[in-house]
Amino acid sequence: MPPSDASQPSTPSPKELKSALKAFKKRLKLTRLDDQSRIGVGPMSSGRESAIVAIMPPEQFPQAVWDELVRQGKLRKAGSQQYELVQP
């Protein structure tokens, strides 16, 4: 009897990987914007750059998706459950 599909870890589809990477980039962008807009920066100043480089990935995608994006070199593990975007 052949093994069932449920026992084998499925590899994420290219469409799912693309969607996950897009969601990750959007969350990273929003997190950085939120950090930059904190109170304490003067209204006449030009603002400041966000120091945020890593975030926790969106939970709607399984861990296998994030592992595959790391394997492909698009993301890098940055510590405890956090990932950062690899700049080309």
Protein Blocks (a to p, Z undefined) as FASTA:
>chain_A
ZZdfklpccdddfklmmmmmmmmmmmmmmmmmmmmmpghiafkbgbjadfbfbdcddfkb
cfklmmmmmmnopaccebehiacdddZZ
